[in-house]
Amino acid sequence: MPADGDRQREALIDTARFAAQARALEGRRRDALIIDPVAKVFGGPKATHALAALNATPTVALVALRARWLDEWIVSHASSLSGVVALGVGFDARPLRISVPELCWIEVDFPEVFAEKSRALERLGQSYPRTEIAGSILHDEVLAQALELPRKSAGAGWCVLLEGVVGYLSRAQVRQVFERFADWAPQATVLFDVPSAAPPPGAARILPPFPTLSADIGELCERWELEERFREEKVAWAPQRHELEGGAGLYVARLRG
């Protein structure tokens, strides 16, 4: 029997498959917010079942909006960026979806995620330059390694991504991670999303709980200037997608002062 920590780890990896399946399903729509060329190989039957159980329509739309927002932000700021650090990257292969060949790409996740991702990309004949750092972002030595290059410029010109991550962290863990950003990369821009509500009834058997919600973020990131995004992008990109109402907060964070 797996230990509780192992169960939590497996559940988090399942959420990465779940997100990949959502991106793949979004790409089938005529009005798709994103087209992810490799997402379909990372989903699988379990992720398909999870989406069906959670009401796929709004869930797929919110995952797609989050991905589209991050894609657009990186592309529009690429000329002023040196690189991107994607923490808890899961099965996303963003550089295959957007054209940013000039950026240094650093990814952090569990070693089994990288092994599965590398095998799948190899089968597809796809690859992109990246540095993989295996481990948990809650371990200081892993986070320090991920931020080694950004630290040389105090984070200036670097973007840190926490896509679909913050909601699964406890309040203490959110504080810890953002304190490390402040210490090691104070001039970096941090992009992240946070659920605005707990998972729907019945989701507990499929998804880990959300210890942190958008209502908590102002208190937990009090040293950071937060710009919340959502409504503008929703209206501009998908005015008829009513399933996008609510769901999550999307944030651009910069250290105050």
Secondary structure, DSSP 8 states (H G I E B T S, - for coil): ---HHHHHHHHHHHHHHHHHHHHHHHTTSTT-S---SSGGGG--HHHHHHHHHT-HHHHHHHHHHHHHHHHHHHHHHGGG-SEEEEET-TT--GGGTS--TTSEEEEEE-HHHHHHHHHHHHHHT-----EEEES-TTSHHHHHHHTHHHHTTTTTTEEEEETT-GGGS-HHHHHHHHHHHHHH-TT-EEEEEEESS---TTGGGTS---S--GGGHHHHTTTEEEEEESHHHHHHH-TT-GGGSSSEEEEEEEE--
